[in-house]
């Protein structure tokens, strides 16, 4: 009875107007420290100065903070489409972005920093980088600075940590990035060094939809309270981010000595993020990854199975339309197949998730991922079916007619069973490809196996060992379906009379 009462109370609170409203905030946890990142000692726990800021704001405005993970370059499109309430992830306040969304008052001021290899002596400014490759974060203020400078070969990256890896591997000659990232990833790296004077001014703000002025007002009030109380200073201090620009920015606020903290979080990151590990410690670290990777693998498998079910079903319909339909339906199927095969899957996913809402069609990330993958692979399955059906001898169709079957019955009972036996191997191959292509759905806020790999690798700077572990997960996901396909293939062979005599051939 007690458990029943607790259950109904939970249901009541979750549906009642008294229940606290969520504040859905978006960030890319793959972007690394100090924004929002995995705890180096516990990958299932998130840290970050922006995480602490948004959680404090949520508490002050009586909301429950809920993180939605998205690619950094997809944060603004996702916000405008209503996939979450706010974005906070080192998003610079620029005139271009202000035309799309509203920004809170700045919660942090910094600058761009140039980073080079430790032995580089001829680069001290952007002017010195003329004719050289300079890495930047895609769609960032740093990227626009480099591109507008002229004469510099710009290389864009999904994450700043990736650009620093390329710099260390001598694929590029310099990196321009926000100072906080340089503080966490360049300064501790003995192979790199910071050069030149601070470049430009960078203002971080919380992004809100233009249609939510009341939310923006409440966020600004909460930020003002954090500035006045010294709470904001305290957070920045602990992450080693307080600088002269913030001192000048908050000069009019009363000094609160109790809010000044030592950089404990920064020191913790330096101690734990990239230590020299023994083989045993490395194995223990990989074991700690298993719960997150298993969760990501289950999401990858769920998306792939449902998408493949859609693909094989729609593919069969398209193949039948093309082979047995009227001229109009046959042409429609052909146009669909060629249009889908001729355009990138990534563009199709962006269109379904970010484009369809303009037409009033808004899908959840899961269904958008399934629809995108399913519709894409349906075109390929249609061609597999067409090849299988076309390979069935015409004499089989004639035999069916001789037995008094109409065309529909002949196709259903004679042609398709034989065609299925032929197309199972390529369909199995396509499923393995779809399983791997599901890694693209991270661009529409889905957290699957590849996204988790990026998060872990960026946190621990271990792309090699973590990559092998993730590859093993993909291999283990695919192998059972190869065996299942072989079993179904043998069953079909024994169940189709015309194929029994051909068993030796296959």
SVG drawing of the C-alpha trace seen along z (x, -y; Angstrom):
<svg xmlns="http://www.w3.org/2000/svg" viewBox="-6 -51 69 82">
<polyline fill="none" stroke="black" stroke-width="0.4" points="0.0,0.0 2.9,-2.4 4.6,-1.8 1.3,-2.4 0.8,-5.7 4.3,-6.8 3.7,-5.8 0.5,-7.8 2.1,-10.8 4.9,-10.7 2.5,-10.6 0.5,-13.5 3.6,-15.7 4.9,-15.0 1.6,-16.0 0.4,-18.6 1.0,-22.3 2.8,-22.5 5.6,-20.4 8.8,-22.4 9.2,-23.4 12.3,-22.2 15.0,-24.4 16.3,-22.5 19.8,-23.8 22.0,-22.6 25.8,-22.2 28.3,-20.0 30.1,-18.0 32.6,-17.0 33.9,-20.6 35.9,-19.9 37.0,-21.8 36.4,-24.2 32.8,-24.6 31.0,-21.3 33.0,-18.1 33.4,-14.6 35.0,-14.3 38.4,-12.7 38.0,-10.3 34.3,-9.5 33.2,-9.8 29.5,-9.6 29.8,-12.8 29.8,-16.2 31.9,-19.2 32.3,-22.7 31.9,-26.4 29.0,-26.8 27.3,-23.8 27.5,-25.4 26.3,-28.8 23.2,-27.4 22.4,-25.2 22.6,-28.2 20.4,-30.2 17.8,-27.4 17.6,-27.2 17.1,-31.0 14.2,-31.0 12.6,-27.8 13.4,-25.5 14.9,-22.0 18.0,-22.0 18.0,-19.3 21.0,-18.9 20.4,-18.3 23.6,-17.3 24.1,-18.7 27.0,-19.4 28.5,-22.9 27.6,-24.2 24.1,-22.9 23.3,-24.7 21.7,-27.8 19.6,-26.0 18.4,-23.6 17.4,-26.5 15.5,-28.3 13.6,-25.1 12.5,-24.8 14.5,-21.6 15.6,-23.2 15.2,-26.5 18.7,-28.0 22.2,-27.4 25.4,-27.9 28.6,-26.5 31.2,-29.3 28.8,-30.8 30.2,-34.2 27.8,-37.2 28.1,-38.4 25.9,-40.6 25.2,-37.6 23.9,-35.5 22.0,-38.4 19.9,-38.5 18.9,-34.8 18.5,-34.7 18.6,-36.8 21.6,-36.9 21.8,-37.4 24.2,-39.9 27.7,-38.5 28.7,-36.1 32.3,-36.0 34.8,-38.2 38.0,-36.9 40.0,-37.0 41.5,-34.9 44.9,-33.3 47.4,-32.1 49.0,-28.7 52.0,-27.2 54.4,-24.3 57.1,-24.9 59.9,-25.1 58.2,-27.6 60.1,-30.9 58.6,-32.7 54.9,-33.1 54.0,-35.7 50.8,-37.2 48.2,-36.5 50.3,-38.6 53.2,-36.1 50.8,-33.3 50.2,-34.5 50.5,-31.6 50.3,-29.1 47.6,-26.8 45.8,-28.0 43.2,-25.8 40.0,-27.2 36.7,-25.9 34.0,-25.7 31.6,-28.7 33.4,-30.4 34.6,-34.0 38.2,-32.8 37.3,-31.2 35.8,-34.4 38.8,-36.4 41.2,-34.1 39.1,-34.1 38.7,-37.9 42.4,-38.5 43.2,-37.3 46.1,-35.3 45.9,-32.6 44.9,-29.0 42.0,-28.3 41.4,-24.8 38.1,-24.3 37.5,-21.7 34.5,-20.2 36.3,-20.7 39.3,-22.9 41.0,-19.9 41.1,-18.3 42.9,-21.4 45.5,-21.2 46.0,-17.5 46.7,-18.4 49.1,-21.2 51.0,-18.8 51.1,-16.3 52.5,-19.1 49.5,-19.1 49.0,-22.8 51.3,-25.6 49.1,-27.4 45.7,-27.4 43.6,-30.4 41.2,-29.7 39.5,-31.2 41.8,-31.8 40.0,-29.4 40.7,-26.5 44.3,-27.5 44.5,-27.6 43.3,-24.1 44.8,-22.3 47.7,-24.4 49.5,-25.7 49.8,-22.2 51.1,-20.7 54.9,-20.8 54.8,-20.4 52.9,-23.7 53.2,-27.4 51.1,-30.6 52.4,-33.5 51.5,-37.1 49.2,-39.6 45.5,-38.9 43.5,-39.2 40.1,-40.9 37.3,-40.6 35.1,-37.6 31.9,-37.8 30.0,-34.7 26.3,-34.9 23.3,-32.6 21.3,-32.2 17.5,-32.4 14.8,-32.4 13.6,-35.8 10.1,-34.5 11.0,-34.0 11.6,-37.6 10.3,-36.7 12.8,-33.8 15.6,-36.1 14.5,-38.7 14.6,-36.2 18.0,-34.8 19.5,-38.3 18.1,-39.0 19.6,-35.7 23.0,-36.6 22.9,-40.0 22.3,-38.4 25.3,-36.1 27.5,-39.0 26.4,-41.1 26.8,-38.3 30.2,-37.3 28.9,-33.8 30.0,-34.2 33.5,-35.3 33.7,-32.3 32.9,-29.9 35.4,-31.5 38.1,-31.5 37.7,-27.8 38.1,-27.0 41.1,-29.3 39.3,-31.7 39.3,-35.0 41.2,-37.6 41.7,-41.4 38.8,-41.8 36.4,-40.3 37.9,-42.5 37.2,-45.5 33.8,-44.2 32.6,-43.7 34.5,-46.7 31.3,-48.5 30.1,-45.5 31.0,-45.4 34.0,-43.3 33.2,-40.1 36.4,-38.5 34.4,-35.3 33.7,-34.7 37.4,-34.6 38.4,-30.9 41.6,-29.1 41.6,-27.4 40.7,-23.9 38.8,-22.7 41.6,-23.8 44.2,-22.0 42.0,-18.9 41.8,-18.9 45.6,-19.2 46.2,-16.4 43.7,-14.0 43.2,-14.7 46.5,-13.6 48.6,-11.8 51.1,-9.1 49.1,-5.8 50.4,-2.3 48.8,0.4 46.7,1.5 45.4,-2.0 44.6,-2.3 42.7,0.9 40.7,-0.3 40.0,-3.5 38.6,-1.6 36.5,0.5 35.0,-2.6 34.0,-3.6 31.9,-0.5 28.6,-1.7 28.6,-4.8 29.6,-2.9 27.1,-0.2 24.3,-2.8 25.5,-4.4 25.7,-1.0 22.1,-0.3 20.9,-3.6 22.9,-2.9 21.4,0.6 17.8,-0.7 18.2,-3.4 19.7,-1.0 17.1,1.8 14.1,-0.4 15.7,-2.3 16.6,1.0 13.0,2.3 11.7,-0.9 14.4,-0.6 13.7,3.0 9.9,2.5 9.9,-0.7 12.6,0.7 10.4,3.6 7.5,1.3 9.8,-0.9 11.2,2.1 7.7,3.4 6.5,0.0 9.4,-0.3 9.1,3.2 5.4,3.8 3.8,0.4 2.3,-2.0 4.6,-4.4 3.8,-7.1 4.5,-5.0 7.6,-3.5 8.9,-7.0 8.1,-8.2 10.1,-5.3 13.0,-5.9 13.1,-9.6 13.0,-8.9 15.8,-6.3 18.1,-8.5 17.4,-11.6 18.2,-9.9 21.3,-8.1 22.5,-11.3 22.5,-13.4 24.5,-13.0 22.9,-11.4 24.1,-14.2 22.2,-16.8 19.1,-14.6 19.4,-14.4 19.8,-18.2 16.8,-18.7 14.5,-16.3 15.5,-17.6 16.1,-21.3 14.2,-22.0 10.9,-20.2 9.9,-22.3 9.6,-25.3 6.8,-23.3 5.2,-22.5 6.6,-19.0 8.7,-18.6 10.1,-15.2 12.0,-14.0 15.7,-13.3 15.1,-9.6 12.4,-9.5 14.3,-12.0 17.3,-9.7 15.2,-6.6 13.4,-8.4 16.6,-9.8 18.5,-6.5 15.4,-4.5 14.5,-6.7 18.1,-6.8 18.7,-3.1 15.3,-2.3 16.7,-3.5 19.6,-1.1 17.4,1.8 15.0,1.1 17.9,1.7 18.9,4.9 15.3,6.2 15.2,5.1 18.4,7.0 17.1,10.1 13.7,10.1 15.2,9.6 17.5,12.6 14.6,15.0 14.2,16.8 11.2,15.8 10.2,19.4 9.3,19.3 6.7,16.6 5.4,18.5 5.1,21.6 3.0,19.7 0.7,18.5 0.4,22.0 -0.7,23.1 -3.5,20.5 -1.9,17.8 -2.4,14.1 0.5,11.8 0.1,10.7 0.1,14.3 3.0,15.2 5.1,12.4 4.1,13.0 4.5,16.8 7.1,17.6 9.2,14.6 9.7,12.8 10.6,15.9 13.4,16.7 14.5,13.1 14.8,12.9 17.3,15.7 19.5,13.8 19.2,10.3 19.8,11.4 23.7,11.1 23.6,7.5 20.9,6.5 23.0,7.8 25.9,5.8 23.7,2.7 22.7,3.2 26.3,3.2 26.8,0.0 23.7,-1.6 25.0,-0.6 28.1,-2.6 26.3,-5.5 24.2,-5.9 27.2,-7.8 26.0,-10.8 22.9,-11.2 24.9,-13.0 24.4,-16.2 20.7,-16.1 21.2,-15.9 21.3,-12.0 23.9,-10.7 25.0,-7.3 28.2,-5.3 30.4,-7.6 29.3,-10.7 30.3,-9.1 33.6,-8.2 34.2,-11.9 33.3,-12.9 35.6,-10.4 38.5,-10.9 38.4,-14.7 38.4,-14.5 41.2,-11.9 43.2,-12.8 43.1,-9.1 41.8,-8.7 43.8,-5.5 42.8,-3.2 39.3,-4.5 38.9,-4.2 39.8,-0.6 37.3,0.0 34.5,-1.7 35.5,0.2 35.1,3.4 31.6,2.4 30.6,1.8 32.1,5.2 30.2,7.0 27.0,5.2 27.3,6.3 28.5,9.9 25.3,11.5 23.3,10.1 25.7,11.8 25.0,15.1 21.2,14.4 21.3,13.6 23.1,16.9 20.5,18.8 17.6,17.1 19.3,17.7 19.6,21.4 16.0,21.6 14.7,19.8 16.8,22.2 15.2,25.2 11.7,23.8 11.6,22.7 11.1,25.9 12.9,24.5 16.0,23.8 16.3,27.2 18.0,28.7 20.3,25.7 21.6,26.2 24.9,27.6 25.6,24.5 25.1,22.1"/>
</svg>
